Structure formats: C-alpha cells, structure tokens
C-alpha cells in the first residue's frame, strides 16, 4: 500500500478562464490534492521535519489560485502539481481542480480537471564489498536494486578492485557504480538501499571496516539543471560528503558516465576533473585502484 496525505476542498477565489467576465469578476475554485509520501520515518520519529507540512502545501495552492490569471484550469492544475513535487518528500501527486461556476452554458454539477505527476530523478549509487563471495554479492545487489519498486537502472559500471582507505587492515574491495532513475524520494530510496545491505548481513560496527555490502546514495537529481538534492540531514547527506575525494567511487562513475558532474560546495565539477585531483593527491598514479574481474550483471 502506498502512503498518502490527502487534502480536500481547498477553496479560494481566482480569476482564471478564457472569458473577459471570468478575468474581471473571478469565481470560486476548489482543489483536492493527494500526495504520495513515504510515511515510515515520521511514523517512527513523530517529527514534523520528517514529513510534508500540509499546511504549507495548502498555502501554496491558495497562492496559485489567487495568483496571476490563467486561461486554463489545466495550467493551474499543472502548476499546483509542480509546486507539490518541489517538496523533496513528495513522490507523486494527484491534483483535482474544481470549477463549479464555470460558464458552461447548460445545467451542470461541476467541472473538474485531474492531473497526475510522478517524480523522475536521476540517481547515482555506489556499490562495494570485501567480505565473502564479493562478486556474487554485488551481482545479487544489482538485481535487488532492479526489483525496487520505483527505481529503474539505466547503467552499471565495470568492476574495480580497490585497496581499503582508512580503517583496520582488511581485504581489497570490489567497487562499482549504478546509474538509475527513481520516483522515490531520497530518504525512501536510502531506506531501500539499507534493506538490501541488511539482506547481505551488513552491520555498522567499525567505521571504515570490512563489509559484506556497502550501498551509498552518491547523488540524487541533476546538478546541471539545479534539481539535485542538497541535504545536511545526518541520516541523508547529499551529495555524498566524501564522494568528490573517493577515487573508488569516481573511477567506476567516470567509466560509466564520462560527462558526469558532481556538486562540490557551490561548484559543479566534472567527475573526470575530480578523478585527476584524486590522482594528484594520491601521488602514486591511483595505484590503489585496478580493473576488477569481468562481470555481466543482469537487471
């Protein structure tokens, strides 16, 4: 079952319509909105910051109803839907605009326009593991990602073998990057990633310690269109705060998308440039990163 927040009967007077009398005298408009929101986190935390403030959504709707005159309520519905999807926790929205006083010319009960819109964001997910049957685990993780409702994989990088960075002495890693598109909100997607990690016995006991599977959400949205999510939430840091200096993320990402860029502070920096910086900082020609075994994961 999909979690939803429903607002019904939001009413205000607007000046939308193709007739001069509609733009001059105005009329009443009523809007119903259904928001698809993952409510598991606020259900546990009881914190308003973890859900959608529907009072603010209602205020946005009234502002659009009473705002500049439009010819079509189809346009009004589209603007309301865009405003709702602009809230980072909203995954999809249904907007129903009622125009009960429309000049139809015959007796009628109501005129409604209904639009549905879904989020569709590009995402970058980094995979890594160094315990157990690593390549088998990573292949299984790709298949599980493909099975996540609301996530569509578009590309998977080659495998790279990388030496551990920091932490205790441990085996080398295999790393890869998955590109995809999602209608899930970022925290909902992160929850799915953690679930896949748990399926493979991932535990978080030693920082930078060995692990059976690591899935990191690196980037959510498109920085070049300024749609990428920037989050300082300790549970959801985006873009990933150390991705710009982690060659074991940058190398497979660059291999699968040579034109990719990452937001670093206020800058948008090409991944290729970040990889060069990591190479220079390493001082040893990225000696800790090597092509990994061949693989052909299915999804």
BALOBA-1460 file (C-alpha; in Angstrom, 3 decimals):
// residues 299
<rec num="1" residu="x" x="0.000" y="0.000" z="0.000"/>
<rec num="2" residu="x" x="1.276" y="3.473" z="-0.883"/>
<rec num="3" residu="x" x="1.278" y="6.044" z="1.924"/>
<rec num="4" residu="x" x="-0.694" y="9.177" z="1.130"/>
<rec num="5" residu="x" x="-1.583" y="12.593" z="2.509"/>
<rec num="6" residu="x" x="-4.917" y="13.872" z="1.216"/>
<rec num="7" residu="x" x="-6.136" y="17.483" z="1.279"/>
<rec num="8" residu="x" x="-9.699" y="18.057" z="0.101"/>
<rec num="9" residu="x" x="-11.782" y="21.147" z="-0.519"/>
<rec num="10" residu="x" x="-9.103" y="23.859" z="-0.525"/>
<rec num="11" residu="x" x="-11.119" y="26.827" z="-1.738"/>
<rec num="12" residu="x" x="-10.200" y="30.333" z="-2.894"/>
<rec num="13" residu="x" x="-11.333" y="32.932" z="-5.393"/>
<rec num="14" residu="x" x="-9.369" y="33.225" z="-8.606"/>
<rec num="15" residu="x" x="-9.556" y="34.905" z="-11.995"/>
<rec num="16" residu="x" x="-8.871" y="32.024" z="-14.341"/>
<rec num="17" residu="x" x="-10.737" y="31.480" z="-17.606"/>
<rec num="18" residu="x" x="-10.787" y="32.485" z="-21.250"/>
<rec num="19" residu="x" x="-13.738" y="34.895" z="-20.953"/>
<rec num="20" residu="x" x="-13.335" y="38.550" z="-20.050"/>
<rec num="21" residu="x" x="-16.007" y="38.259" z="-17.352"/>
<rec num="22" residu="x" x="-14.056" y="35.463" z="-15.661"/>
<rec num="23" residu="x" x="-10.900" y="37.536" z="-15.586"/>
<rec num="24" residu="x" x="-12.795" y="40.606" z="-14.357"/>
<rec num="25" residu="x" x="-15.174" y="39.204" z="-11.738"/>
<rec num="26" residu="x" x="-13.466" y="35.979" z="-10.748"/>
<rec num="27" residu="x" x="-15.068" y="32.850" z="-9.333"/>
<rec num="28" residu="x" x="-14.542" y="30.171" z="-6.717"/>
<rec num="29" residu="x" x="-12.114" y="27.310" z="-7.300"/>
<rec num="30" residu="x" x="-11.781" y="24.180" z="-5.184"/>
<rec num="31" residu="x" x="-8.738" y="21.909" z="-5.188"/>
<rec num="32" residu="x" x="-8.195" y="18.364" z="-3.890"/>
<rec num="33" residu="x" x="-4.631" y="17.070" z="-3.653"/>
<rec num="34" residu="x" x="-3.327" y="13.583" z="-2.908"/>
<rec num="35" residu="x" x="0.382" y="13.372" z="-2.089"/>
<rec num="36" residu="x" x="2.298" y="10.096" z="-2.231"/>
<rec num="37" residu="x" x="4.755" y="10.234" z="0.657"/>
<rec num="38" residu="x" x="6.737" y="7.501" z="2.410"/>
<rec num="39" residu="x" x="5.459" y="7.900" z="5.979"/>
<rec num="40" residu="x" x="7.559" y="5.203" z="7.663"/>
<rec num="41" residu="x" x="10.142" y="7.629" z="9.009"/>
<rec num="42" residu="x" x="7.716" y="10.175" z="10.543"/>
<rec num="43" residu="x" x="5.648" y="7.266" z="11.805"/>
<rec num="44" residu="x" x="8.632" y="6.229" z="13.910"/>
<rec num="45" residu="x" x="10.045" y="9.642" z="14.805"/>
<rec num="46" residu="x" x="6.870" y="11.718" z="15.341"/>
<rec num="47" residu="x" x="8.784" y="14.694" z="13.878"/>
<rec num="48" residu="x" x="7.191" y="17.209" z="11.517"/>
<rec num="49" residu="x" x="10.558" y="17.656" z="9.750"/>
<rec num="50" residu="x" x="10.296" y="14.051" z="8.538"/>
<rec num="51" residu="x" x="7.002" y="14.507" z="6.728"/>
<rec num="52" residu="x" x="5.228" y="17.009" z="4.468"/>
<rec num="53" residu="x" x="3.754" y="20.063" z="6.154"/>
<rec num="54" residu="x" x="0.323" y="20.009" z="4.551"/>
<rec num="55" residu="x" x="-0.496" y="23.480" z="5.894"/>
<rec num="56" residu="x" x="2.305" y="24.794" z="3.688"/>
<rec num="57" residu="x" x="1.016" y="22.778" z="0.733"/>
<rec num="58" residu="x" x="-2.451" y="24.286" z="1.247"/>
<rec num="59" residu="x" x="-0.963" y="27.788" z="1.402"/>
<rec num="60" residu="x" x="0.881" y="27.146" z="-1.883"/>
<rec num="61" residu="x" x="-2.384" y="26.088" z="-3.516"/>
<rec num="62" residu="x" x="-4.264" y="29.181" z="-2.349"/>
<rec num="63" residu="x" x="-1.417" y="31.388" z="-3.580"/>
<rec num="64" residu="x" x="-1.639" y="29.814" z="-7.030"/>
<rec num="65" residu="x" x="-5.448" y="30.027" z="-7.153"/>
<rec num="66" residu="x" x="-5.394" y="33.720" z="-6.204"/>
<rec num="67" residu="x" x="-2.309" y="34.481" z="-8.292"/>
<rec num="68" residu="x" x="-1.939" y="35.706" z="-11.875"/>
<rec num="69" residu="x" x="-4.864" y="34.971" z="-14.171"/>
<rec num="70" residu="x" x="-4.630" y="31.903" z="-16.376"/>
<rec num="71" residu="x" x="-6.808" y="30.892" z="-19.297"/>
<rec num="72" residu="x" x="-6.998" y="27.206" z="-18.414"/>
<rec num="73" residu="x" x="-7.521" y="25.312" z="-15.175"/>
<rec num="74" residu="x" x="-5.366" y="22.635" z="-16.796"/>
<rec num="75" residu="x" x="-2.468" y="25.068" z="-16.391"/>
<rec num="76" residu="x" x="-3.474" y="25.791" z="-12.802"/>
<rec num="77" residu="x" x="-3.537" y="22.069" z="-12.026"/>
<rec num="78" residu="x" x="-0.119" y="21.598" z="-13.607"/>
<rec num="79" residu="x" x="1.346" y="24.467" z="-11.560"/>
<rec num="80" residu="x" x="-0.084" y="23.029" z="-8.336"/>
<rec num="81" residu="x" x="1.355" y="19.612" z="-9.168"/>
<rec num="82" residu="x" x="4.793" y="21.125" z="-9.872"/>
<rec num="83" residu="x" x="4.743" y="23.003" z="-6.564"/>
<rec num="84" residu="x" x="3.873" y="19.809" z="-4.689"/>
<rec num="85" residu="x" x="6.630" y="17.802" z="-6.387"/>
<rec num="86" residu="x" x="9.038" y="20.576" z="-5.481"/>
<rec num="87" residu="x" x="8.842" y="19.313" z="-1.904"/>
<rec num="88" residu="x" x="11.578" y="16.728" z="-1.529"/>
<rec num="89" residu="x" x="9.457" y="14.114" z="0.286"/>
<rec num="90" residu="x" x="6.618" y="14.047" z="-2.261"/>
<rec num="91" residu="x" x="6.990" y="11.143" z="-4.684"/>
<rec num="92" residu="x" x="3.825" y="11.617" z="-6.731"/>
<rec num="93" residu="x" x="0.781" y="13.858" z="-6.706"/>
<rec num="94" residu="x" x="-2.782" y="13.848" z="-7.967"/>
<rec num="95" residu="x" x="-4.382" y="17.276" z="-8.340"/>
<rec num="96" residu="x" x="-8.112" y="17.747" z="-8.898"/>
<rec num="97" residu="x" x="-9.250" y="21.308" z="-9.719"/>
<rec num="98" residu="x" x="-12.986" y="22.004" z="-9.470"/>
<rec num="99" residu="x" x="-14.559" y="24.966" z="-11.278"/>
<rec num="100" residu="x" x="-18.175" y="24.773" z="-10.092"/>
<rec num="101" residu="x" x="-19.202" y="28.155" z="-11.550"/>
<rec num="102" residu="x" x="-17.721" y="27.620" z="-14.994"/>
<rec num="103" residu="x" x="-19.712" y="29.281" z="-17.819"/>
<rec num="104" residu="x" x="-20.640" y="26.007" z="-19.478"/>
<rec num="105" residu="x" x="-23.961" y="27.213" z="-20.909"/>
<rec num="106" residu="x" x="-26.017" y="24.231" z="-19.770"/>
<rec num="107" residu="x" x="-27.038" y="22.952" z="-16.319"/>
<rec num="108" residu="x" x="-24.185" y="21.014" z="-14.699"/>
<rec num="109" residu="x" x="-22.934" y="19.983" z="-11.286"/>
<rec num="110" residu="x" x="-19.176" y="20.507" z="-11.540"/>
<rec num="111" residu="x" x="-16.222" y="20.770" z="-13.895"/>
<rec num="112" residu="x" x="-13.011" y="19.027" z="-12.843"/>
<rec num="113" residu="x" x="-9.551" y="18.714" z="-14.298"/>
<rec num="114" residu="x" x="-7.399" y="15.924" z="-12.871"/>
<rec num="115" residu="x" x="-3.649" y="15.612" z="-13.401"/>
<rec num="116" residu="x" x="-1.164" y="13.080" z="-12.025"/>
<rec num="117" residu="x" x="2.575" y="13.677" z="-11.887"/>
<rec num="118" residu="x" x="5.401" y="11.463" z="-10.640"/>
<rec num="119" residu="x" x="8.927" y="12.271" z="-9.605"/>
<rec num="120" residu="x" x="11.604" y="11.043" z="-12.019"/>
<rec num="121" residu="x" x="15.098" y="11.807" z="-10.738"/>
<rec num="122" residu="x" x="18.497" y="10.552" z="-11.907"/>
<rec num="123" residu="x" x="20.482" y="8.873" z="-9.136"/>
<rec num="124" residu="x" x="23.995" y="7.560" z="-8.634"/>
<rec num="125" residu="x" x="24.531" y="4.593" z="-6.298"/>
<rec num="126" residu="x" x="27.970" y="3.259" z="-5.343"/>
<rec num="127" residu="x" x="28.449" y="-0.429" z="-4.528"/>
<rec num="128" residu="x" x="31.328" y="-2.034" z="-2.671"/>
<rec num="129" residu="x" x="32.182" y="-5.173" z="-0.725"/>
<rec num="130" residu="x" x="35.235" y="-7.062" z="0.521"/>
<rec num="131" residu="x" x="33.854" y="-9.967" z="2.562"/>
<rec num="132" residu="x" x="32.522" y="-13.308" z="1.383"/>
<rec num="133" residu="x" x="31.703" y="-14.079" z="-2.272"/>
<rec num="134" residu="x" x="32.061" y="-10.446" z="-3.275"/>
<rec num="135" residu="x" x="31.294" y="-10.585" z="-6.991"/>
<rec num="136" residu="x" x="28.271" y="-12.801" z="-6.399"/>
<rec num="137" residu="x" x="27.035" y="-10.407" z="-3.708"/>
<rec num="138" residu="x" x="27.419" y="-7.359" z="-5.950"/>
<rec num="139" residu="x" x="25.607" y="-9.082" z="-8.814"/>
<rec num="140" residu="x" x="22.771" y="-10.019" z="-6.455"/>
<rec num="141" residu="x" x="22.634" y="-6.427" z="-5.177"/>
<rec num="142" residu="x" x="22.220" y="-5.108" z="-8.733"/>
<rec num="143" residu="x" x="19.300" y="-7.494" z="-9.289"/>
<rec num="144" residu="x" x="17.731" y="-6.393" z="-6.000"/>
<rec num="145" residu="x" x="18.117" y="-2.753" z="-6.964"/>
<rec num="146" residu="x" x="16.326" y="-3.525" z="-10.213"/>
<rec num="147" residu="x" x="13.479" y="-5.064" z="-8.216"/>
<rec num="148" residu="x" x="12.949" y="-1.947" z="-6.087"/>
<rec num="149" residu="x" x="9.527" y="-0.548" z="-6.954"/>
<rec num="150" residu="x" x="10.138" y="2.971" z="-8.216"/>
<rec num="151" residu="x" x="13.788" y="2.541" z="-9.264"/>
<rec num="152" residu="x" x="14.886" y="1.890" z="-12.841"/>
<rec num="153" residu="x" x="18.531" y="1.019" z="-13.549"/>
<rec num="154" residu="x" x="19.972" y="2.681" z="-16.655"/>
<rec num="155" residu="x" x="23.639" y="1.615" z="-16.490"/>
<rec num="156" residu="x" x="26.101" y="-0.394" z="-14.412"/>
<rec num="157" residu="x" x="29.856" y="0.213" z="-14.437"/>
<rec num="158" residu="x" x="32.636" y="-2.321" z="-14.723"/>
<rec num="159" residu="x" x="34.119" y="-3.650" z="-11.507"/>
<rec num="160" residu="x" x="37.182" y="-2.006" z="-9.995"/>
<rec num="161" residu="x" x="39.427" y="-3.580" z="-7.391"/>
<rec num="162" residu="x" x="40.467" y="-1.019" z="-4.785"/>
<rec num="163" residu="x" x="42.688" y="-1.006" z="-1.751"/>
<rec num="164" residu="x" x="40.959" y="-0.112" z="1.545"/>
<rec num="165" residu="x" x="41.061" y="3.532" z="2.612"/>
<rec num="166" residu="x" x="41.364" y="4.086" z="6.356"/>
<rec num="167" residu="x" x="40.111" y="1.670" z="8.989"/>
<rec num="168" residu="x" x="41.676" y="-1.609" z="10.137"/>
<rec num="169" residu="x" x="43.684" y="-3.970" z="7.951"/>
<rec num="170" residu="x" x="41.296" y="-5.765" z="5.608"/>
<rec num="171" residu="x" x="40.996" y="-7.322" z="2.131"/>
<rec num="172" residu="x" x="40.770" y="-5.318" z="-1.084"/>
<rec num="173" residu="x" x="37.339" y="-4.202" z="-2.265"/>
<rec num="174" residu="x" x="35.405" y="-4.630" z="-5.450"/>
<rec num="175" residu="x" x="33.559" y="-1.423" z="-6.358"/>
<rec num="176" residu="x" x="31.051" y="-0.401" z="-8.996"/>
<rec num="177" residu="x" x="28.548" y="2.360" z="-9.693"/>
<rec num="178" residu="x" x="24.914" y="2.022" z="-10.719"/>
<rec num="179" residu="x" x="23.069" y="4.806" z="-12.541"/>
<rec num="180" residu="x" x="19.301" y="4.918" z="-12.416"/>
<rec num="181" residu="x" x="16.147" y="6.975" z="-12.332"/>
<rec num="182" residu="x" x="13.675" y="6.932" z="-9.485"/>
<rec num="183" residu="x" x="10.278" y="8.189" z="-8.472"/>
<rec num="184" residu="x" x="11.128" y="7.546" z="-4.820"/>
<rec num="185" residu="x" x="12.018" y="10.389" z="-2.504"/>
<rec num="186" residu="x" x="15.678" y="10.308" z="-1.487"/>
<rec num="187" residu="x" x="15.126" y="9.006" z="2.056"/>
<rec num="188" residu="x" x="12.743" y="6.319" z="0.794"/>
<rec num="189" residu="x" x="15.403" y="5.195" z="-1.690"/>
<rec num="190" residu="x" x="18.049" y="5.208" z="1.046"/>
<rec num="191" residu="x" x="15.771" y="3.008" z="3.155"/>
<rec num="192" residu="x" x="15.612" y="0.516" z="0.280"/>
<rec num="193" residu="x" x="19.421" y="0.536" z="-0.009"/>
<rec num="194" residu="x" x="19.779" y="-0.174" z="3.704"/>
<rec num="195" residu="x" x="17.320" y="-3.046" z="3.370"/>
<rec num="196" residu="x" x="19.406" y="-4.643" z="0.623"/>
<rec num="197" residu="x" x="22.550" y="-4.212" z="2.734"/>
<rec num="198" residu="x" x="20.817" y="-5.916" z="5.659"/>
<rec num="199" residu="x" x="19.800" y="-8.809" z="3.397"/>
<rec num="200" residu="x" x="23.510" y="-9.446" z="2.868"/>
<rec num="201" residu="x" x="24.461" y="-9.253" z="6.528"/>
<rec num="202" residu="x" x="25.763" y="-5.682" z="6.595"/>
<rec num="203" residu="x" x="26.430" y="-4.380" z="10.104"/>
<rec num="204" residu="x" x="27.707" y="-0.937" z="11.099"/>
<rec num="205" residu="x" x="30.096" y="-1.597" z="13.965"/>
<rec num="206" residu="x" x="33.562" y="-0.448" z="12.833"/>
<rec num="207" residu="x" x="33.981" y="2.779" z="10.889"/>
<rec num="208" residu="x" x="35.629" y="2.065" z="7.519"/>
<rec num="209" residu="x" x="35.730" y="-1.587" z="8.488"/>
<rec num="210" residu="x" x="35.322" y="-4.576" z="6.213"/>
<rec num="211" residu="x" x="31.802" y="-5.154" z="4.973"/>
<rec num="212" residu="x" x="29.727" y="-7.706" z="3.165"/>
<rec num="213" residu="x" x="27.966" y="-4.994" z="1.138"/>
<rec num="214" residu="x" x="28.005" y="-1.213" z="1.029"/>
<rec num="215" residu="x" x="25.411" y="0.772" z="-0.947"/>
<rec num="216" residu="x" x="25.857" y="4.556" z="-0.891"/>
<rec num="217" residu="x" x="23.497" y="7.095" z="-2.422"/>
<rec num="218" residu="x" x="26.018" y="9.466" z="-4.015"/>
<rec num="219" residu="x" x="23.844" y="11.933" z="-5.912"/>
<rec num="220" residu="x" x="20.103" y="12.480" z="-6.210"/>
<rec num="221" residu="x" x="18.854" y="14.678" z="-9.034"/>
<rec num="222" residu="x" x="20.662" y="16.545" z="-11.795"/>
<rec num="223" residu="x" x="23.118" y="19.244" z="-10.695"/>
<rec num="224" residu="x" x="23.340" y="20.698" z="-14.215"/>
<rec num="225" residu="x" x="19.630" y="21.540" z="-14.135"/>
<rec num="226" residu="x" x="19.879" y="22.545" z="-10.454"/>
<rec num="227" residu="x" x="17.474" y="19.752" z="-9.499"/>
<rec num="228" residu="x" x="19.965" y="17.850" z="-7.334"/>
<rec num="229" residu="x" x="19.070" y="17.491" z="-3.676"/>
<rec num="230" residu="x" x="21.446" y="19.116" z="-1.211"/>
<rec num="231" residu="x" x="20.810" y="17.729" z="2.267"/>
<rec num="232" residu="x" x="22.601" y="18.247" z="5.580"/>
<rec num="233" residu="x" x="20.389" y="15.734" z="7.370"/>
<rec num="234" residu="x" x="22.830" y="13.500" z="9.316"/>
<rec num="235" residu="x" x="20.876" y="10.467" z="8.112"/>
<rec num="236" residu="x" x="20.855" y="11.649" z="4.485"/>
<rec num="237" residu="x" x="23.886" y="13.726" z="3.478"/>
<rec num="238" residu="x" x="23.623" y="14.698" z="-0.190"/>
<rec num="239" residu="x" x="25.554" y="14.798" z="-2.323"/>
<rec num="240" residu="x" x="27.647" y="12.203" z="-0.501"/>
<rec num="241" residu="x" x="30.076" y="14.349" z="1.505"/>
<rec num="242" residu="x" x="33.210" y="12.376" z="0.619"/>
<rec num="243" residu="x" x="32.387" y="11.241" z="-2.922"/>
<rec num="244" residu="x" x="34.460" y="14.027" z="-4.504"/>
<rec num="245" residu="x" x="37.670" y="12.636" z="-2.968"/>
<rec num="246" residu="x" x="36.963" y="8.906" z="-3.214"/>
<rec num="247" residu="x" x="38.657" y="7.529" z="-6.290"/>
<rec num="248" residu="x" x="36.939" y="4.175" z="-5.730"/>
<rec num="249" residu="x" x="33.658" y="5.972" z="-6.438"/>
<rec num="250" residu="x" x="34.934" y="8.389" z="-9.091"/>
<rec num="251" residu="x" x="36.726" y="5.786" z="-11.229"/>
<rec num="252" residu="x" x="33.732" y="3.497" z="-11.881"/>
<rec num="253" residu="x" x="31.405" y="6.505" z="-12.148"/>
<rec num="254" residu="x" x="33.649" y="8.119" z="-14.760"/>
<rec num="255" residu="x" x="33.877" y="4.823" z="-16.607"/>
<rec num="256" residu="x" x="30.098" y="4.538" z="-16.940"/>
<rec num="257" residu="x" x="29.371" y="8.265" z="-17.477"/>
<rec num="258" residu="x" x="32.362" y="10.286" z="-18.625"/>
<rec num="259" residu="x" x="30.310" y="13.519" z="-18.764"/>
<rec num="260" residu="x" x="29.005" y="13.330" z="-15.185"/>
<rec num="261" residu="x" x="29.373" y="16.247" z="-12.788"/>
<rec num="262" residu="x" x="29.161" y="16.444" z="-9.004"/>
<rec num="263" residu="x" x="28.310" y="19.392" z="-6.777"/>
<rec num="264" residu="x" x="31.256" y="20.187" z="-4.524"/>
<rec num="265" residu="x" x="30.295" y="23.061" z="-2.249"/>
<rec num="266" residu="x" x="28.938" y="25.719" z="-4.600"/>
<rec num="267" residu="x" x="30.791" y="24.345" z="-7.641"/>
<rec num="268" residu="x" x="29.721" y="21.824" z="-10.271"/>
<rec num="269" residu="x" x="32.859" y="19.828" z="-11.046"/>
<rec num="270" residu="x" x="33.263" y="17.194" z="-13.794"/>
<rec num="271" residu="x" x="33.936" y="13.739" z="-12.399"/>
<rec num="272" residu="x" x="36.937" y="13.454" z="-14.720"/>
<rec num="273" residu="x" x="38.486" y="16.533" z="-13.080"/>
<rec num="274" residu="x" x="37.811" y="15.186" z="-9.599"/>
<rec num="275" residu="x" x="39.471" y="11.927" z="-10.597"/>
<rec num="276" residu="x" x="42.534" y="13.861" z="-11.788"/>
<rec num="277" residu="x" x="42.623" y="15.698" z="-8.455"/>
<rec num="278" residu="x" x="42.439" y="12.399" z="-6.600"/>
<rec num="279" residu="x" x="45.268" y="11.086" z="-8.787"/>
<rec num="280" residu="x" x="47.449" y="14.098" z="-7.976"/>
<rec num="281" residu="x" x="46.650" y="13.961" z="-4.280"/>
<rec num="282" residu="x" x="47.401" y="10.244" z="-4.220"/>
<rec num="283" residu="x" x="50.843" y="10.915" z="-5.635"/>
<rec num="284" residu="x" x="51.112" y="7.344" z="-6.863"/>
<rec num="285" residu="x" x="49.043" y="7.282" z="-10.023"/>
<rec num="286" residu="x" x="45.932" y="5.885" z="-8.357"/>
<rec num="287" residu="x" x="47.919" y="2.734" z="-7.656"/>
<rec num="288" residu="x" x="45.263" y="1.597" z="-5.215"/>
<rec num="289" residu="x" x="42.673" y="1.174" z="-7.987"/>
<rec num="290" residu="x" x="42.810" y="-1.537" z="-10.624"/>
<rec num="291" residu="x" x="40.414" y="-3.033" z="-13.160"/>
<rec num="292" residu="x" x="38.419" y="-5.737" z="-11.458"/>
<rec num="293" residu="x" x="37.198" y="-9.072" z="-12.781"/>
<rec num="294" residu="x" x="34.853" y="-9.068" z="-15.734"/>
<rec num="295" residu="x" x="31.177" y="-9.247" z="-14.883"/>
<rec num="296" residu="x" x="27.857" y="-9.001" z="-16.676"/>
<rec num="297" residu="x" x="25.235" y="-8.258" z="-14.017"/>
<rec num="298" residu="x" x="21.650" y="-8.641" z="-15.118"/>
<rec num="299" residu="x" x="18.825" y="-6.273" z="-14.241"/>
